[in-house]
Amino acid sequence: PAGVGTDETLLQAAPLHAAPRRARWAAVAGALAVVLLVAAVAWWATGRRAPGLDEGIAAFRTGNYAQAADHFRRVAERHPDDATARLYLARIYRRARQYERAAAELRRGLQAAPDDAGLRREVGFLLLDTGRPRQAVEHFRGAVAAEPGAADGWMGLIQALRASGQPRAAQQVLARAPAEVRALLGGAAAARRDTLPDFAP
């Protein structure tokens, strides 16, 4: 009986010891699967970026707009539906006050990506720069709704509201804007002033 009892104890205990080992292996396998999935997504995302796009963005960020435009034009020629290249070209042309060329790039970009928040924001800034703040408001509202975490959308909306003679609406937007926007514009104090600083990306 003692031997049988010992066997029964071992048989009962075995699953209790095996279960944690299986659970640990399952946890390790699950973590490995997550790592592989993240790596695969990163590879897929970078693999889909058009060659030359990253170089153009880097040149744009350092203020070398001529070099950036060359990169983006080549990307746009090879990949006509690349909305990112169109967006950056529009920014470059707008800053150079080549408004018609900027508008043409935005039209092409929106044909490929009609819901792109960056393109909507850039349309808003183009409208602001060409003296049409009332039309800009709706584009900025759409951009903020699509991408509420982007500070430049909020800044553009506030600027457009102020420029179109809607100071109260601008104050209301400022009150619910992200903290970084409120800090940049002076928070509650700026909301009570008649003017707000201009902003353009």
C-alpha positions as CSV (number, residue, x, y, z in Angstrom):
1,P,0.0,0.0,0.0
2,A,2.8,2.4,0.8
3,G,4.2,1.8,-2.7
4,V,0.9,2.3,-4.3
5,G,0.4,5.5,-2.3
6,T,3.8,6.8,-3.5
7,D,2.8,6.0,-7.1
8,E,-0.5,7.8,-6.7
9,T,1.3,10.8,-5.2
10,L,3.7,10.9,-8.1
11,L,0.9,10.6,-10.6
12,Q,-1.1,13.4,-9.0
13,A,2.0,15.6,-8.6
14,A,3.2,15.2,-12.1
15,P,0.6,17.4,-13.8
16,L,1.2,20.1,-11.2
17,H,4.9,20.2,-12.0
18,A,4.4,19.8,-15.7
19,A,1.8,22.6,-16.0
20,P,4.1,25.4,-15.0
21,R,6.7,24.2,-17.5
22,R,4.1,24.1,-20.2
23,A,2.9,27.5,-19.2
24,R,6.5,28.9,-19.3
25,W,7.1,27.4,-22.7
26,A,3.7,28.8,-23.9
27,A,4.7,32.3,-22.6
28,V,8.1,32.1,-24.3
29,A,6.5,30.9,-27.5
30,G,3.9,33.7,-27.3
31,A,6.6,36.4,-26.7
32,L,8.7,35.1,-29.6
33,A,5.6,35.2,-31.9
34,V,5.0,38.8,-30.9
35,V,8.6,39.7,-31.6
36,L,8.5,38.0,-35.0
37,L,5.2,39.7,-35.8
38,V,6.6,43.2,-34.9
39,A,9.7,42.5,-37.0
40,A,7.6,41.3,-39.9
41,V,5.4,44.4,-39.8
42,A,8.5,46.7,-39.6
43,W,10.1,44.9,-42.6
44,W,6.8,45.2,-44.5
45,A,6.4,48.9,-43.7
46,T,10.0,49.8,-44.6
47,G,9.9,47.6,-47.7
48,R,6.9,49.4,-49.0
49,R,8.4,52.9,-48.7
50,A,9.4,54.3,-52.1
51,P,13.2,54.5,-52.6
52,G,14.4,58.1,-52.1
53,L,11.5,59.1,-49.8
54,D,13.5,58.9,-46.6
55,E,16.4,60.9,-48.2
56,G,14.0,63.6,-49.3
57,I,12.4,63.8,-45.8
58,A,15.9,64.1,-44.2
59,A,16.9,66.9,-46.6
60,F,13.6,68.6,-45.9
61,R,14.1,68.5,-42.2
62,T,17.6,70.1,-42.5
63,G,16.2,72.9,-44.6
64,N,17.7,71.7,-47.9
65,Y,14.5,72.2,-49.9
66,A,16.1,72.0,-53.4
67,Q,17.7,68.6,-52.7
68,A,14.5,67.4,-51.0
69,A,12.4,68.5,-54.0
70,D,14.7,66.6,-56.3
71,H,14.1,63.4,-54.3
72,F,10.4,63.9,-54.0
73,R,10.0,64.6,-57.7
74,R,11.8,61.4,-58.6
75,V,9.6,59.5,-56.2
76,A,6.5,61.0,-57.6
77,E,7.6,60.2,-61.2
78,R,8.2,56.5,-60.3
79,H,5.2,56.3,-57.9
80,P,2.5,58.7,-59.0
81,D,0.2,57.7,-56.2
82,D,2.7,58.3,-53.4
83,A,0.8,60.8,-51.2
84,T,3.8,61.5,-49.0
85,A,6.0,62.7,-51.8
86,R,3.1,64.9,-53.0
87,L,2.6,66.3,-49.5
88,Y,6.3,67.3,-49.2
89,L,6.4,68.8,-52.7
90,A,3.3,70.9,-51.8
91,R,5.0,72.1,-48.7
92,I,8.1,73.1,-50.6
93,Y,6.2,74.9,-53.3
94,R,4.0,76.7,-50.8
95,R,7.0,78.0,-48.9
96,A,8.5,79.2,-52.2
97,R,5.1,80.9,-52.9
98,Q,4.6,78.7,-55.9
99,Y,0.9,78.2,-54.9
100,E,-0.4,76.8,-58.2
101,R,2.3,74.1,-58.1
102,A,1.5,73.4,-54.5
103,A,-2.2,73.0,-55.3
104,A,-1.5,70.7,-58.2
105,E,0.5,68.4,-55.9
106,L,-2.2,68.4,-53.3
107,R,-4.8,67.5,-55.9
108,R,-2.8,64.5,-57.0
109,G,-2.1,63.5,-53.4
110,L,-5.7,63.7,-52.4
111,Q,-6.7,61.6,-55.5
112,A,-4.5,58.8,-54.1
113,A,-5.3,59.4,-50.4
114,P,-8.5,61.5,-49.9
115,D,-8.6,61.0,-46.2
116,D,-4.9,61.7,-45.5
117,A,-4.8,64.2,-42.5
118,G,-1.4,65.6,-43.5
119,L,-2.7,66.5,-47.0
120,R,-5.8,68.1,-45.4
121,R,-3.7,70.2,-43.1
122,E,-1.5,71.3,-46.0
123,V,-4.6,72.3,-48.0
124,G,-5.6,74.4,-45.0
125,F,-2.2,76.1,-44.8
126,L,-2.3,76.8,-48.6
127,L,-5.7,78.4,-48.2
128,L,-4.4,80.5,-45.3
129,D,-1.4,81.6,-47.3
130,T,-3.6,82.6,-50.2
131,G,-6.0,84.6,-48.1
132,R,-8.9,82.2,-47.8
133,P,-9.1,81.4,-44.0
134,R,-12.8,80.6,-44.0
135,Q,-12.2,77.7,-46.5
136,A,-9.2,76.7,-44.5
137,V,-11.2,76.2,-41.3
138,E,-13.1,73.2,-42.7
139,H,-9.9,71.5,-43.9
140,F,-8.3,71.9,-40.5
141,R,-11.4,70.6,-38.8
142,G,-11.3,67.5,-40.9
143,A,-7.6,67.1,-40.2
144,V,-8.0,67.5,-36.5
145,A,-10.8,64.9,-36.5
146,A,-8.7,62.5,-38.5
147,E,-5.5,63.0,-36.5
148,P,-6.3,64.7,-33.1
149,G,-2.8,64.1,-31.8
150,A,-1.1,66.4,-34.5
151,A,-0.4,69.8,-33.0
152,D,-0.1,71.6,-36.3
153,G,-3.7,70.7,-37.2
154,W,-4.9,72.4,-34.0
155,M,-2.6,75.4,-34.6
156,G,-3.8,75.8,-38.1
157,L,-7.4,75.6,-37.1
158,I,-6.9,78.3,-34.4
159,Q,-5.1,80.5,-36.8
160,A,-7.7,80.1,-39.5
161,L,-10.5,80.9,-37.1
162,R,-8.8,84.0,-35.9
163,A,-8.0,85.1,-39.4
164,S,-11.6,84.6,-40.5
165,G,-13.0,86.8,-37.6
166,Q,-14.1,84.0,-35.3
167,P,-12.2,84.7,-32.1
168,R,-14.6,83.0,-29.8
169,A,-14.5,79.8,-31.8
170,A,-10.7,80.0,-31.7
171,Q,-10.8,80.3,-27.9
172,Q,-13.1,77.3,-27.7
173,V,-10.7,75.2,-29.9
174,L,-7.7,76.4,-27.9
175,A,-9.4,75.3,-24.6
176,R,-9.7,71.7,-25.8
177,A,-6.5,71.5,-27.8
178,P,-3.6,69.2,-26.6
179,A,-1.5,70.5,-23.8
180,E,1.5,71.3,-26.1
181,V,-0.7,73.6,-28.2
182,R,-2.0,75.4,-25.2
183,A,1.5,75.8,-23.8
184,L,2.8,77.1,-27.1
185,L,0.0,79.6,-27.4
186,G,0.3,80.7,-23.8
187,G,-2.6,78.6,-22.4
188,A,-5.6,80.4,-20.9
189,A,-3.8,83.8,-21.1
190,A,-3.4,83.5,-24.8
191,A,-7.1,82.5,-25.1
192,R,-8.1,85.8,-23.6
193,R,-6.0,88.0,-25.9
194,D,-7.2,89.4,-29.1
195,T,-4.3,88.0,-31.1
196,L,-2.6,84.6,-31.3
197,P,0.9,84.0,-32.8
198,D,1.0,82.9,-36.4
199,F,2.0,79.3,-37.1
200,A,3.0,77.6,-40.3
201,P,4.7,74.2,-40.4
